[in-house]
Amino acid sequence: MRARTRKKKATRMDRRRQVNVRVEPALYQALEALARQEGRSVSQAARQSIEAGLRQRLGSLAVADDTSGQEIAALAAAGGAFDWLAEEPDLYDDTCGEPLE
């Protein structure tokens, strides 16, 4: 006999909302081209574009699922993406160029 599991009710903020928007044909064609280029559906490309535009407009506030630049750099370093730099000669140091004032 299985115990019943309760489904957690989604709060108002947890639920995704739908937005139906009419756009000019030229904008729709641009969305189609972007979607083809990224291998996405038109609706996915539209959602991504809206989210990116809102983040930029709201002052580049990071969304909870965004990865910070420091985390990306740590992943690249841990993955060996920059290992080849260890073999490169040091062409510049902090005495090169103009002194900072």
Chimera marker file (.cmm) of the C-alpha trace (Angstrom):
<marker_set name="trace">
<marker id="1" x="0.000" y="0.000" z="0.000" r="1" g="1" b="0" radius="0.5"/>
<marker id="2" x="1.442" y="3.358" z="-1.026" r="1" g="1" b="0" radius="0.5"/>
<marker id="3" x="1.248" y="6.437" z="1.076" r="1" g="1" b="0" radius="0.5"/>
<marker id="4" x="-0.463" y="9.358" z="-0.558" r="1" g="1" b="0" radius="0.5"/>
<marker id="5" x="1.775" y="12.211" z="-1.536" r="1" g="1" b="0" radius="0.5"/>
<marker id="6" x="0.549" y="15.733" z="-1.306" r="1" g="1" b="0" radius="0.5"/>
<marker id="7" x="1.142" y="18.048" z="-4.158" r="1" g="1" b="0" radius="0.5"/>
<marker id="8" x="2.551" y="21.337" z="-3.058" r="1" g="1" b="0" radius="0.5"/>
<marker id="9" x="0.282" y="24.142" z="-4.143" r="1" g="1" b="0" radius="0.5"/>
<marker id="10" x="2.096" y="26.710" z="-6.203" r="1" g="1" b="0" radius="0.5"/>
<marker id="11" x="2.037" y="30.190" z="-4.820" r="1" g="1" b="0" radius="0.5"/>
<marker id="12" x="1.130" y="33.067" z="-7.049" r="1" g="1" b="0" radius="0.5"/>
<marker id="13" x="4.781" y="33.902" z="-7.767" r="1" g="1" b="0" radius="0.5"/>
<marker id="14" x="5.728" y="30.284" z="-8.573" r="1" g="1" b="0" radius="0.5"/>
<marker id="15" x="3.334" y="29.931" z="-11.487" r="1" g="1" b="0" radius="0.5"/>
<marker id="16" x="4.396" y="30.990" z="-14.944" r="1" g="1" b="0" radius="0.5"/>
<marker id="17" x="2.114" y="33.412" z="-16.654" r="1" g="1" b="0" radius="0.5"/>
<marker id="18" x="1.306" y="33.629" z="-20.326" r="1" g="1" b="0" radius="0.5"/>
<marker id="19" x="1.599" y="36.783" z="-22.411" r="1" g="1" b="0" radius="0.5"/>
<marker id="20" x="0.034" y="37.021" z="-25.856" r="1" g="1" b="0" radius="0.5"/>
<marker id="21" x="1.587" y="39.808" z="-27.892" r="1" g="1" b="0" radius="0.5"/>
<marker id="22" x="1.029" y="40.912" z="-31.471" r="1" g="1" b="0" radius="0.5"/>
<marker id="23" x="4.162" y="42.141" z="-33.221" r="1" g="1" b="0" radius="0.5"/>
<marker id="24" x="4.874" y="43.714" z="-36.565" r="1" g="1" b="0" radius="0.5"/>
<marker id="25" x="5.664" y="41.225" z="-39.356" r="1" g="1" b="0" radius="0.5"/>
<marker id="26" x="9.263" y="42.473" z="-39.554" r="1" g="1" b="0" radius="0.5"/>
<marker id="27" x="9.797" y="41.787" z="-35.847" r="1" g="1" b="0" radius="0.5"/>
<marker id="28" x="8.268" y="38.332" z="-36.192" r="1" g="1" b="0" radius="0.5"/>
<marker id="29" x="10.602" y="37.583" z="-39.109" r="1" g="1" b="0" radius="0.5"/>
<marker id="30" x="13.531" y="38.701" z="-36.958" r="1" g="1" b="0" radius="0.5"/>
<marker id="31" x="12.347" y="36.383" z="-34.169" r="1" g="1" b="0" radius="0.5"/>
<marker id="32" x="12.051" y="33.508" z="-36.651" r="1" g="1" b="0" radius="0.5"/>
<marker id="33" x="15.586" y="34.127" z="-37.917" r="1" g="1" b="0" radius="0.5"/>
<marker id="34" x="16.929" y="34.314" z="-34.365" r="1" g="1" b="0" radius="0.5"/>
<marker id="35" x="15.097" y="31.133" z="-33.413" r="1" g="1" b="0" radius="0.5"/>
<marker id="36" x="16.493" y="29.267" z="-36.444" r="1" g="1" b="0" radius="0.5"/>
<marker id="37" x="20.007" y="30.504" z="-35.662" r="1" g="1" b="0" radius="0.5"/>
<marker id="38" x="19.771" y="29.342" z="-32.036" r="1" g="1" b="0" radius="0.5"/>
<marker id="39" x="17.897" y="26.122" z="-32.786" r="1" g="1" b="0" radius="0.5"/>
<marker id="40" x="14.885" y="27.207" z="-30.737" r="1" g="1" b="0" radius="0.5"/>
<marker id="41" x="11.203" y="27.713" z="-31.323" r="1" g="1" b="0" radius="0.5"/>
<marker id="42" x="9.916" y="31.210" z="-31.999" r="1" g="1" b="0" radius="0.5"/>
<marker id="43" x="8.213" y="31.300" z="-28.594" r="1" g="1" b="0" radius="0.5"/>
<marker id="44" x="11.450" y="30.281" z="-26.840" r="1" g="1" b="0" radius="0.5"/>
<marker id="45" x="13.410" y="32.959" z="-28.708" r="1" g="1" b="0" radius="0.5"/>
<marker id="46" x="10.749" y="35.544" z="-27.842" r="1" g="1" b="0" radius="0.5"/>
<marker id="47" x="10.789" y="34.590" z="-24.148" r="1" g="1" b="0" radius="0.5"/>
<marker id="48" x="14.585" y="34.710" z="-24.020" r="1" g="1" b="0" radius="0.5"/>
<marker id="49" x="14.635" y="38.103" z="-25.741" r="1" g="1" b="0" radius="0.5"/>
<marker id="50" x="12.004" y="39.511" z="-23.389" r="1" g="1" b="0" radius="0.5"/>
<marker id="51" x="13.867" y="38.217" z="-20.324" r="1" g="1" b="0" radius="0.5"/>
<marker id="52" x="17.199" y="39.626" z="-21.547" r="1" g="1" b="0" radius="0.5"/>
<marker id="53" x="15.607" y="42.980" z="-22.337" r="1" g="1" b="0" radius="0.5"/>
<marker id="54" x="13.948" y="43.184" z="-18.927" r="1" g="1" b="0" radius="0.5"/>
<marker id="55" x="17.192" y="42.293" z="-17.135" r="1" g="1" b="0" radius="0.5"/>
<marker id="56" x="19.011" y="45.011" z="-19.058" r="1" g="1" b="0" radius="0.5"/>
<marker id="57" x="16.249" y="47.546" z="-18.513" r="1" g="1" b="0" radius="0.5"/>
<marker id="58" x="16.046" y="46.797" z="-14.796" r="1" g="1" b="0" radius="0.5"/>
<marker id="59" x="19.734" y="47.531" z="-14.359" r="1" g="1" b="0" radius="0.5"/>
<marker id="60" x="21.171" y="44.115" z="-15.179" r="1" g="1" b="0" radius="0.5"/>
<marker id="61" x="19.759" y="42.495" z="-12.072" r="1" g="1" b="0" radius="0.5"/>
<marker id="62" x="20.826" y="38.880" z="-12.038" r="1" g="1" b="0" radius="0.5"/>
<marker id="63" x="18.148" y="36.227" z="-12.067" r="1" g="1" b="0" radius="0.5"/>
<marker id="64" x="18.548" y="33.425" z="-9.541" r="1" g="1" b="0" radius="0.5"/>
<marker id="65" x="19.511" y="30.900" z="-12.215" r="1" g="1" b="0" radius="0.5"/>
<marker id="66" x="22.170" y="33.121" z="-13.829" r="1" g="1" b="0" radius="0.5"/>
<marker id="67" x="25.781" y="32.055" z="-13.429" r="1" g="1" b="0" radius="0.5"/>
<marker id="68" x="28.164" y="34.772" z="-12.259" r="1" g="1" b="0" radius="0.5"/>
<marker id="69" x="31.305" y="35.660" z="-14.168" r="1" g="1" b="0" radius="0.5"/>
<marker id="70" x="33.437" y="34.408" z="-11.286" r="1" g="1" b="0" radius="0.5"/>
<marker id="71" x="31.711" y="31.027" z="-11.401" r="1" g="1" b="0" radius="0.5"/>
<marker id="72" x="32.223" y="30.790" z="-15.169" r="1" g="1" b="0" radius="0.5"/>
<marker id="73" x="35.916" y="31.683" z="-14.791" r="1" g="1" b="0" radius="0.5"/>
<marker id="74" x="36.329" y="29.066" z="-12.049" r="1" g="1" b="0" radius="0.5"/>
<marker id="75" x="34.672" y="26.425" z="-14.240" r="1" g="1" b="0" radius="0.5"/>
<marker id="76" x="36.901" y="27.323" z="-17.205" r="1" g="1" b="0" radius="0.5"/>
<marker id="77" x="40.030" y="27.202" z="-15.053" r="1" g="1" b="0" radius="0.5"/>
<marker id="78" x="39.031" y="23.909" z="-13.445" r="1" g="1" b="0" radius="0.5"/>
<marker id="79" x="38.247" y="22.456" z="-16.861" r="1" g="1" b="0" radius="0.5"/>
<marker id="80" x="41.711" y="23.290" z="-18.175" r="1" g="1" b="0" radius="0.5"/>
<marker id="81" x="40.599" y="25.889" z="-20.715" r="1" g="1" b="0" radius="0.5"/>
<marker id="82" x="43.507" y="28.174" z="-19.830" r="1" g="1" b="0" radius="0.5"/>
<marker id="83" x="46.227" y="25.581" z="-19.210" r="1" g="1" b="0" radius="0.5"/>
<marker id="84" x="48.015" y="26.583" z="-22.426" r="1" g="1" b="0" radius="0.5"/>
<marker id="85" x="48.772" y="30.004" z="-20.901" r="1" g="1" b="0" radius="0.5"/>
<marker id="86" x="51.275" y="28.413" z="-18.497" r="1" g="1" b="0" radius="0.5"/>
<marker id="87" x="53.564" y="27.709" z="-21.462" r="1" g="1" b="0" radius="0.5"/>
<marker id="88" x="53.290" y="31.224" z="-22.918" r="1" g="1" b="0" radius="0.5"/>
<marker id="89" x="56.104" y="33.701" z="-22.199" r="1" g="1" b="0" radius="0.5"/>
<marker id="90" x="55.349" y="36.685" z="-19.974" r="1" g="1" b="0" radius="0.5"/>
<marker id="91" x="55.486" y="39.556" z="-22.448" r="1" g="1" b="0" radius="0.5"/>
<marker id="92" x="54.205" y="42.232" z="-20.120" r="1" g="1" b="0" radius="0.5"/>
<marker id="93" x="54.412" y="43.017" z="-16.433" r="1" g="1" b="0" radius="0.5"/>
<marker id="94" x="53.175" y="45.779" z="-14.168" r="1" g="1" b="0" radius="0.5"/>
<marker id="95" x="56.069" y="48.084" z="-15.198" r="1" g="1" b="0" radius="0.5"/>
<marker id="96" x="54.977" y="48.202" z="-18.843" r="1" g="1" b="0" radius="0.5"/>
<marker id="97" x="53.037" y="51.129" z="-20.177" r="1" g="1" b="0" radius="0.5"/>
<marker id="98" x="52.172" y="54.352" z="-18.468" r="1" g="1" b="0" radius="0.5"/>
<marker id="99" x="52.155" y="54.550" z="-14.674" r="1" g="1" b="0" radius="0.5"/>
<marker id="100" x="48.769" y="54.763" z="-13.006" r="1" g="1" b="0" radius="0.5"/>
<marker id="101" x="48.014" y="58.040" z="-11.279" r="1" g="1" b="0" radius="0.5"/>
<link id1="1" id2="2" r="1" g="1" b="0" radius="0.2"/>
<link id1="2" id2="3" r="1" g="1" b="0" radius="0.2"/>
<link id1="3" id2="4" r="1" g="1" b="0" radius="0.2"/>
<link id1="4" id2="5" r="1" g="1" b="0" radius="0.2"/>
<link id1="5" id2="6" r="1" g="1" b="0" radius="0.2"/>
<link id1="6" id2="7" r="1" g="1" b="0" radius="0.2"/>
<link id1="7" id2="8" r="1" g="1" b="0" radius="0.2"/>
<link id1="8" id2="9" r="1" g="1" b="0" radius="0.2"/>
<link id1="9" id2="10" r="1" g="1" b="0" radius="0.2"/>
<link id1="10" id2="11" r="1" g="1" b="0" radius="0.2"/>
<link id1="11" id2="12" r="1" g="1" b="0" radius="0.2"/>
<link id1="12" id2="13" r="1" g="1" b="0" radius="0.2"/>
<link id1="13" id2="14" r="1" g="1" b="0" radius="0.2"/>
<link id1="14" id2="15" r="1" g="1" b="0" radius="0.2"/>
<link id1="15" id2="16" r="1" g="1" b="0" radius="0.2"/>
<link id1="16" id2="17" r="1" g="1" b="0" radius="0.2"/>
<link id1="17" id2="18" r="1" g="1" b="0" radius="0.2"/>
<link id1="18" id2="19" r="1" g="1" b="0" radius="0.2"/>
<link id1="19" id2="20" r="1" g="1" b="0" radius="0.2"/>
<link id1="20" id2="21" r="1" g="1" b="0" radius="0.2"/>
<link id1="21" id2="22" r="1" g="1" b="0" radius="0.2"/>
<link id1="22" id2="23" r="1" g="1" b="0" radius="0.2"/>
<link id1="23" id2="24" r="1" g="1" b="0" radius="0.2"/>
<link id1="24" id2="25" r="1" g="1" b="0" radius="0.2"/>
<link id1="25" id2="26" r="1" g="1" b="0" radius="0.2"/>
<link id1="26" id2="27" r="1" g="1" b="0" radius="0.2"/>
<link id1="27" id2="28" r="1" g="1" b="0" radius="0.2"/>
<link id1="28" id2="29" r="1" g="1" b="0" radius="0.2"/>
<link id1="29" id2="30" r="1" g="1" b="0" radius="0.2"/>
<link id1="30" id2="31" r="1" g="1" b="0" radius="0.2"/>
<link id1="31" id2="32" r="1" g="1" b="0" radius="0.2"/>
<link id1="32" id2="33" r="1" g="1" b="0" radius="0.2"/>
<link id1="33" id2="34" r="1" g="1" b="0" radius="0.2"/>
<link id1="34" id2="35" r="1" g="1" b="0" radius="0.2"/>
<link id1="35" id2="36" r="1" g="1" b="0" radius="0.2"/>
<link id1="36" id2="37" r="1" g="1" b="0" radius="0.2"/>
<link id1="37" id2="38" r="1" g="1" b="0" radius="0.2"/>
<link id1="38" id2="39" r="1" g="1" b="0" radius="0.2"/>
<link id1="39" id2="40" r="1" g="1" b="0" radius="0.2"/>
<link id1="40" id2="41" r="1" g="1" b="0" radius="0.2"/>
<link id1="41" id2="42" r="1" g="1" b="0" radius="0.2"/>
<link id1="42" id2="43" r="1" g="1" b="0" radius="0.2"/>
<link id1="43" id2="44" r="1" g="1" b="0" radius="0.2"/>
<link id1="44" id2="45" r="1" g="1" b="0" radius="0.2"/>
<link id1="45" id2="46" r="1" g="1" b="0" radius="0.2"/>
<link id1="46" id2="47" r="1" g="1" b="0" radius="0.2"/>
<link id1="47" id2="48" r="1" g="1" b="0" radius="0.2"/>
<link id1="48" id2="49" r="1" g="1" b="0" radius="0.2"/>
<link id1="49" id2="50" r="1" g="1" b="0" radius="0.2"/>
<link id1="50" id2="51" r="1" g="1" b="0" radius="0.2"/>
<link id1="51" id2="52" r="1" g="1" b="0" radius="0.2"/>
<link id1="52" id2="53" r="1" g="1" b="0" radius="0.2"/>
<link id1="53" id2="54" r="1" g="1" b="0" radius="0.2"/>
<link id1="54" id2="55" r="1" g="1" b="0" radius="0.2"/>
<link id1="55" id2="56" r="1" g="1" b="0" radius="0.2"/>
<link id1="56" id2="57" r="1" g="1" b="0" radius="0.2"/>
<link id1="57" id2="58" r="1" g="1" b="0" radius="0.2"/>
<link id1="58" id2="59" r="1" g="1" b="0" radius="0.2"/>
<link id1="59" id2="60" r="1" g="1" b="0" radius="0.2"/>
<link id1="60" id2="61" r="1" g="1" b="0" radius="0.2"/>
<link id1="61" id2="62" r="1" g="1" b="0" radius="0.2"/>
<link id1="62" id2="63" r="1" g="1" b="0" radius="0.2"/>
<link id1="63" id2="64" r="1" g="1" b="0" radius="0.2"/>
<link id1="64" id2="65" r="1" g="1" b="0" radius="0.2"/>
<link id1="65" id2="66" r="1" g="1" b="0" radius="0.2"/>
<link id1="66" id2="67" r="1" g="1" b="0" radius="0.2"/>
<link id1="67" id2="68" r="1" g="1" b="0" radius="0.2"/>
<link id1="68" id2="69" r="1" g="1" b="0" radius="0.2"/>
<link id1="69" id2="70" r="1" g="1" b="0" radius="0.2"/>
<link id1="70" id2="71" r="1" g="1" b="0" radius="0.2"/>
<link id1="71" id2="72" r="1" g="1" b="0" radius="0.2"/>
<link id1="72" id2="73" r="1" g="1" b="0" radius="0.2"/>
<link id1="73" id2="74" r="1" g="1" b="0" radius="0.2"/>
<link id1="74" id2="75" r="1" g="1" b="0" radius="0.2"/>
<link id1="75" id2="76" r="1" g="1" b="0" radius="0.2"/>
<link id1="76" id2="77" r="1" g="1" b="0" radius="0.2"/>
<link id1="77" id2="78" r="1" g="1" b="0" radius="0.2"/>
<link id1="78" id2="79" r="1" g="1" b="0" radius="0.2"/>
<link id1="79" id2="80" r="1" g="1" b="0" radius="0.2"/>
<link id1="80" id2="81" r="1" g="1" b="0" radius="0.2"/>
<link id1="81" id2="82" r="1" g="1" b="0" radius="0.2"/>
<link id1="82" id2="83" r="1" g="1" b="0" radius="0.2"/>
<link id1="83" id2="84" r="1" g="1" b="0" radius="0.2"/>
<link id1="84" id2="85" r="1" g="1" b="0" radius="0.2"/>
<link id1="85" id2="86" r="1" g="1" b="0" radius="0.2"/>
<link id1="86" id2="87" r="1" g="1" b="0" radius="0.2"/>
<link id1="87" id2="88" r="1" g="1" b="0" radius="0.2"/>
<link id1="88" id2="89" r="1" g="1" b="0" radius="0.2"/>
<link id1="89" id2="90" r="1" g="1" b="0" radius="0.2"/>
<link id1="90" id2="91" r="1" g="1" b="0" radius="0.2"/>
<link id1="91" id2="92" r="1" g="1" b="0" radius="0.2"/>
<link id1="92" id2="93" r="1" g="1" b="0" radius="0.2"/>
<link id1="93" id2="94" r="1" g="1" b="0" radius="0.2"/>
<link id1="94" id2="95" r="1" g="1" b="0" radius="0.2"/>
<link id1="95" id2="96" r="1" g="1" b="0" radius="0.2"/>
<link id1="96" id2="97" r="1" g="1" b="0" radius="0.2"/>
<link id1="97" id2="98" r="1" g="1" b="0" radius="0.2"/>
<link id1="98" id2="99" r="1" g="1" b="0" radius="0.2"/>
<link id1="99" id2="100" r="1" g="1" b="0" radius="0.2"/>
<link id1="100" id2="101" r="1" g="1" b="0" radius="0.2"/>
</marker_set>
